[in-house]
């Protein structure tokens, strides 16, 4: 089911990603890395979550929240998480 879903939205997601400036892309990647770390996935030692969480772009965070990609979450380092939903 997830493969079918992804195949239907892949082009749209690619177009959205290409439309974002580097700052917005970087902000999204940073929040995703923080989220992945919180889920317990082992990241390479070169990924410094503390440093990443301290350098998030406020304007990009607000913009990504407005379009439904992120949401505020006080339990996450940096205060944000990737917003996603998918059910089989």
Secondary structure, DSSP 8 states (H G I E B T S, - for coil): -HHHHHHHHHHHHHHHHHHS-HHHHHHHHHHHHHHHHHTT----TT--HHHHHHT--HHHHHHHHHTTSEEE-TTSGGGEEE------
